[in-house]
Amino acid sequence: MGGSIFLKVQDVQQLLEFDRTGMIEFAKGLGEKPFRATQLFRWIHQRGMQDFEHMSDLAKSLREKLSTTAFVQPLPLLAEHRSKDGVIKWLFDVGQGNAIETVYIPESDRGTLCISSQAGCAVGCTFCSTGYQGFSRNLTTAEIISQLWFAEHTLRQQQAKGDKESRVITNVVMMGMGEPLQNYTHLVPALKIMLDDHAYGLSRRRTTVSTSGVVPMIERLGLDAPVALALSLHAPTDALRDELVPLNRKYPIAQVLDACRAYLRYAPRDFVTLEYCLLDGVNDQEVHINALIDLLRPSKGANFPCKINLIPFNPFKESGLKRSTNAHIKRFSDALLDAGLVCTVRKTRGDDIDAACGQLAGDVQDRTAISARRAQGKVIPIANALT
């Protein structure tokens, strides 16, 4: 895994890159015992310490070794935006002209951090602003975990200064920029750091990976780092989902749901969250309601174990799409509840700073040339594709 692979000791190491197994191997290369690696791991993640000289319970000889072989460096912060509803969005520099976004969502009983896994996204969902930026590259384990490191310790400092609006992170959702399961090598070590009691100690139930349906990686995640799973469904039929979520052309709905059902053998929850973004006139009509109920409650066979999270679309001008009306959202929700399905409607947060679901765009040097292909008509706008 990415967090367990390390370079030669003479190379200077970014220690945010290592899960605890990787840290132990790194310490071994320095001639140190595993418990020293665990001490170092705690200083970095539990205490947010970057300066080795202040890691007081480490031997002086180890601190001297670390000063020439390692460093702890979070991502450079480019900008911070605060919403009127308390949401905070941070823009981080990941180099080569790329920037990613991370969002903190405070609630009365939790603090949720929405983390990015890629600079851009190659899936290209038509209702997601990130997809319109194109794709540049995968983030490293250090770049993924740096988002949590920065948010956790920044908010702790604010609490110490009496900022009662801030709190430490209790929940993490891999729902920021990118498709997490297309960056599997770097995702898993980052998850292991999040879950490790010597680091952030997050609950598996409170750590969620959201995927558009990368079938082969879903089962692997269950074996390597089982956490809560969310599927970006957004359509009840393959014909419609092919247009909304292009990955469906490779992994159709039946395959994805089978993979999710199999994942539950390992998952900390006995259901999968299904995300369904409601688009006016596109996927919110009576025919879509009935098709979704038929999909999840077939007349023969077991029901699909799920919670449906209806998401009001957060518009951005390039999409040409509109949010479903409140009446349509209520009708959709009521019909699912009447059918015996578990359904919630996500409250829109942070939309005044473009921090709501589907609005994260950052700044990406696109390697997929999606803007040029769209200009040449090689990418069909969804508003035209469905007419």
GISUL-V696122 format. One record per pair of residues at least 24 apart in sequence whose C-alpha atoms are under 10 Angstrom apart, sorted by the first residue. I is the first residue (numbers start at 0). J is the second residue. Records with the same first field share a line. If there is no record, write none. Layout:
BEGIN
I: J + J
END
This chain:
BEGIN
0: 140 + 183 + 184 + 185 + 186 + 187 + 188 + 189 + 223
1: 139 + 140 + 141 + 183 + 184 + 185 + 186 + 187 + 188 + 189
2: 139 + 140 + 141 + 184 + 185 + 186 + 187 + 188 + 189 + 190 + 191 + 192
3: 185 + 188
7: 68
8: 64 + 67 + 68 + 69
9: 67 + 68 + 69
10: 67 + 68 + 69
11: 65 + 66 + 67 + 68 + 69 + 70
12: 65 + 67 + 68 + 69 + 70 + 71
13: 68 + 69 + 70 + 71 + 72 + 73 + 141
14: 39 + 40 + 43 + 49 + 68 + 69 + 70 + 71 + 72 + 141
15: 40 + 43 + 44 + 70 + 71 + 72 + 73 + 139 + 140 + 141 + 142 + 143 + 144 + 145 + 148 + 189 + 192
16: 71 + 139 + 140 + 141 + 142 + 143 + 144 + 145 + 185 + 188 + 189 + 192
17: 140 + 141 + 144 + 188 + 189 + 191 + 192
18: 140 + 141 + 144 + 187 + 188 + 189 + 190 + 191 + 192 + 193 + 195 + 198
19: 188 + 191 + 192 + 195 + 197 + 198
20: 188 + 191 + 192
21: 188
25: 68 + 69
26: 61 + 65
29: 61 + 64 + 65 + 68
30: 61 + 64
31: 61
35: 61
37: 197 + 198
38: 197
39: 197
40: 192 + 195 + 197 + 198
41: 195 + 196 + 197 + 198 + 199
42: 197 + 198
43: 71 + 148 + 197 + 198
44: 144 + 145 + 147 + 148 + 149 + 151 + 152 + 192 + 193 + 195 + 197 + 198 + 199
45: 148 + 151 + 152 + 196 + 197 + 198 + 199 + 200
46: 148 + 151 + 152 + 155 + 198 + 199
47: 71 + 148 + 149 + 151 + 152 + 153 + 155 + 198
48: 152
49: 73
71: 141 + 145
72: 141 + 142 + 145 + 149
73: 141 + 142 + 143 + 144 + 145 + 146 + 147 + 148 + 149
74: 98 + 99 + 141 + 142 + 143 + 144 + 145 + 146 + 148 + 149
75: 145 + 149
76: 149
79: 352
80: 349 + 351 + 352 + 353 + 354
81: 349 + 351 + 352 + 354
82: 348 + 349 + 350 + 351 + 352 + 353 + 354
83: 348 + 349 + 350 + 351 + 352
84: 348 + 349 + 350 + 351
85: 164 + 165 + 348 + 349
86: 111 + 112 + 348 + 349 + 350 + 351 + 352 + 354 + 355
87: 112 + 150 + 165 + 349 + 352 + 354
88: 112 + 113 + 349 + 352 + 353 + 354 + 355 + 359
89: 146 + 149 + 150 + 354 + 361
90: 146 + 359 + 360 + 361 + 362
91: 142 + 145 + 146 + 361 + 362
92: 142 + 361 + 362
93: 117 + 118 + 138 + 139 + 142 + 362 + 363
94: 363
95: 135 + 363 + 364
96: 135 + 362 + 363 + 364 + 365
97: 135 + 136 + 361 + 362 + 363 + 364 + 365
98: 360 + 361 + 362 + 363 + 364
99: 129 + 138 + 142 + 146 + 175 + 176 + 177 + 359 + 360 + 361 + 362 + 363
100: 146 + 175 + 176 + 354 + 358 + 359 + 360 + 361 + 362
101: 143 + 146 + 147 + 150 + 173 + 174 + 175 + 176 + 354 + 359 + 361
102: 146 + 150 + 172 + 174 + 175 + 349 + 354 + 355 + 356 + 359
103: 147 + 150 + 151 + 154 + 165 + 166 + 168 + 170 + 171 + 349 + 354
104: 165 + 168 + 170 + 348 + 349 + 354 + 355
105: 164 + 165 + 166 + 167 + 168 + 169 + 348
106: 164 + 165 + 166
107: 164 + 166
108: 166 + 169
109: 166 + 167 + 168 + 169 + 170 + 205
110: 151 + 165 + 166 + 167 + 168 + 169 + 170 + 171
111: 166 + 167 + 168 + 169 + 170 + 171 + 172 + 205 + 206
112: 146 + 147 + 150 + 151 + 167 + 168 + 169 + 170 + 171 + 172 + 173 + 174 + 175 + 206
113: 146 + 147 + 170 + 171 + 172 + 173 + 174 + 175 + 176 + 207 + 354 + 356
114: 143 + 144 + 145 + 146 + 147 + 171 + 172 + 173 + 174 + 175 + 176 + 177 + 179 + 208
115: 142 + 143 + 144 + 146 + 172 + 173 + 174 + 175 + 176 + 177 + 178 + 179 + 359
116: 140 + 142 + 143 + 144 + 146 + 173 + 174 + 175 + 176 + 177 + 178 + 179 + 180 + 181 + 182 + 183 + 185 + 186 + 189
117: 142 + 143 + 175 + 176 + 177 + 178 + 179 + 181 + 182 + 186 + 363
118: 175 + 176 + 177 + 178 + 360 + 361 + 362 + 363 + 364 + 365
119: 175 + 176 + 177 + 178 + 359 + 360 + 361 + 362 + 363 + 364 + 365 + 366 + 367
120: 175 + 176 + 177 + 178 + 179 + 181 + 360 + 363 + 365 + 367
121: 177 + 178 + 181 + 245 + 246 + 365 + 366 + 367 + 369
122: 177 + 178 + 181 + 211 + 244 + 245 + 246 + 247
123: 177 + 178 + 242 + 243 + 244 + 245 + 246 + 369 + 378
124: 211 + 231 + 233 + 240 + 241 + 242 + 243 + 244 + 245 + 246 + 318 + 357 + 381
125: 242 + 243 + 244 + 245 + 317 + 318 + 319 + 320 + 357 + 378 + 379 + 380 + 381 + 382
126: 233 + 243 + 244 + 276 + 277 + 278 + 312 + 313 + 314 + 315 + 317 + 318 + 319 + 320 + 321 + 357 + 358 + 381
127: 176 + 243 + 244 + 276 + 312 + 313 + 314 + 315 + 317 + 318 + 356 + 357 + 358 + 359 + 360
128: 176 + 313 + 314 + 315 + 316 + 317 + 318 + 353 + 356 + 357 + 358 + 359 + 360 + 361
129: 175 + 176 + 177 + 357 + 358 + 359 + 360 + 361 + 362 + 363
130: 176 + 177 + 357 + 358 + 359 + 360 + 369
131: 317 + 318 + 360 + 363 + 365 + 369 + 370 + 373
132: 359 + 360 + 361 + 362 + 363 + 364 + 365 + 366 + 367 + 368 + 369 + 370
133: 177 + 360 + 362 + 363 + 364 + 365 + 366 + 367 + 368 + 369 + 370
134: 176 + 177 + 363 + 364 + 365 + 366 + 367 + 368 + 369
135: 362 + 363 + 364 + 365 + 366 + 367 + 368
136: 177 + 182 + 363 + 364 + 365 + 366
137: 177 + 178 + 179 + 181 + 182 + 183 + 184 + 185 + 186
138: 177 + 179 + 182 + 185 + 186
139: 182 + 184 + 185 + 186 + 188 + 189
140: 182 + 183 + 184 + 185 + 186 + 187 + 188 + 189 + 190 + 192
141: 185 + 186 + 188 + 189
142: 185 + 189
143: 173 + 185 + 186 + 188 + 189 + 190
144: 185 + 186 + 188 + 189 + 190 + 192 + 193
145: 189
147: 171 + 189 + 193 + 199
148: 193 + 198 + 199
151: 199
168: 199 + 201
169: 199 + 200 + 201 + 202 + 205 + 206
170: 201 + 202 + 203 + 204 + 205 + 206 + 207
171: 201 + 202 + 203 + 204 + 205 + 206 + 207 + 208
172: 205 + 206 + 207 + 208 + 209 + 227 + 228 + 229
173: 206 + 207 + 208 + 209 + 210 + 228 + 229
174: 207 + 208 + 209 + 210 + 229 + 231 + 356 + 357 + 359
175: 209 + 354 + 355 + 356 + 357 + 358 + 359 + 360
176: 357 + 358 + 359 + 360 + 361
177: 209 + 210 + 211 + 359 + 360
178: 208 + 209 + 210 + 211 + 212 + 213
179: 208 + 209 + 210 + 211 + 213 + 216
180: 208 + 209 + 210 + 211 + 212 + 213 + 214 + 215 + 216 + 217 + 219 + 220
181: 210 + 211 + 212 + 213 + 216
182: 216
183: 216 + 217 + 219 + 220
186: 220 + 224
187: 219 + 220 + 223 + 224 + 225
188: 223 + 224
189: 224
190: 223 + 224 + 225 + 226
191: 223 + 224 + 225
194: 224 + 226
202: 226 + 227 + 267
203: 227 + 266 + 267 + 268
204: 228 + 266 + 267 + 268
205: 267 + 268
206: 267
207: 272
209: 272 + 273 + 274
210: 273 + 274
211: 244 + 245 + 246 + 247 + 250 + 255 + 274
212: 244 + 246 + 247 + 249 + 250 + 251 + 252 + 254 + 255 + 256 + 258 + 259
213: 246 + 247 + 249 + 250 + 254 + 255 + 258
214: 249 + 250 + 251 + 254 + 255 + 256 + 257 + 258 + 259
215: 250 + 255 + 258
216: 258
217: 255 + 258 + 259 + 261 + 262
218: 258 + 259 + 260 + 261 + 262 + 263 + 264 + 265
219: 262
220: 262 + 265 + 266
221: 259 + 261 + 262 + 263 + 264 + 265 + 266 + 267
222: 262 + 264 + 265 + 266
223: 265
224: 265 + 266
225: 262 + 263 + 264 + 265 + 266 + 267 + 268
226: 262 + 263 + 265 + 266 + 267 + 268
227: 262 + 263 + 265 + 266 + 267 + 268 + 269 + 270 + 271 + 272
228: 259 + 262 + 263 + 266 + 267 + 268 + 270 + 271 + 272 + 273
229: 259 + 270 + 271 + 272 + 273 + 274 + 305 + 306 + 307 + 308
230: 255 + 256 + 259 + 271 + 272 + 273 + 274 + 275 + 305 + 307 + 308
231: 272 + 273 + 274 + 275 + 276 + 308
232: 256 + 272 + 273 + 274 + 275 + 276 + 307 + 308
233: 273 + 274 + 275 + 276 + 277 + 278 + 282 + 283 + 291 + 308 + 309 + 310
234: 274 + 275 + 276 + 277 + 281 + 282 + 283 + 287 + 288 + 290 + 291
235: 275 + 282 + 286 + 287 + 288 + 289 + 290 + 291 + 292 + 293 + 294 + 295
236: 282 + 287 + 290 + 291 + 294
238: 385
239: 281 + 282 + 287 + 384 + 385
240: 282
242: 379 + 380 + 381 + 384 + 385
243: 281 + 282 + 381 + 384 + 385
252: 294
253: 294
256: 294 + 295 + 303 + 304
257: 303
259: 303 + 304 + 305
260: 303 + 304 + 305
263: 304
268: 305
269: 304 + 305
270: 303 + 304 + 305 + 306
271: 303 + 304 + 305 + 306 + 307
272: 304 + 305 + 306 + 307 + 308 + 341 + 342
273: 304 + 305 + 306 + 307 + 308 + 309 + 342
274: 306 + 307 + 308 + 309 + 310 + 343 + 344 + 345
275: 307 + 308 + 309 + 310 + 311 + 312 + 344 + 345
276: 308 + 309 + 310 + 311 + 312 + 313 + 322 + 323 + 344 + 345 + 356 + 357
277: 309 + 310 + 311 + 312 + 313 + 321 + 322 + 323 + 324 + 327 + 328 + 331
278: 310 + 311 + 312 + 313 + 314 + 320 + 321 + 322 + 323 + 324 + 327 + 328
279: 311 + 312 + 320 + 321 + 322 + 323 + 324 + 327 + 328
280: 320 + 321 + 322 + 323 + 324 + 327 + 382 + 385
281: 320 + 321 + 322 + 323 + 381 + 382 + 385 + 386
282: 323
283: 322 + 323 + 324 + 327 + 328 + 330 + 331
284: 323 + 327 + 328 + 330 + 331
285: 327 + 330 + 331 + 334
287: 331
288: 330 + 331 + 332 + 334 + 335
289: 331 + 334 + 335 + 338
291: 335
292: 334 + 335 + 336 + 338 + 339 + 340
293: 338
295: 338 + 340
296: 338 + 339 + 340
302: 340
303: 340
304: 340 + 341
305: 340 + 341 + 342
306: 340 + 341 + 342 + 343
307: 332 + 335 + 336 + 340 + 341 + 342 + 343 + 344 + 345
308: 332 + 341 + 342 + 343 + 344 + 345
309: 342 + 343 + 344 + 345 + 346
310: 343 + 344 + 345 + 346 + 347 + 356 + 357
311: 344 + 345 + 346 + 347 + 356
312: 347 + 355 + 356 + 357 + 358
313: 347 + 348 + 350 + 353 + 354 + 355 + 356 + 357 + 358
314: 350 + 353 + 355 + 356 + 357 + 358
315: 353 + 357 + 358
317: 380
318: 380 + 381 + 382
319: 380 + 381 + 382 + 383
320: 380 + 381 + 382
321: 382
END
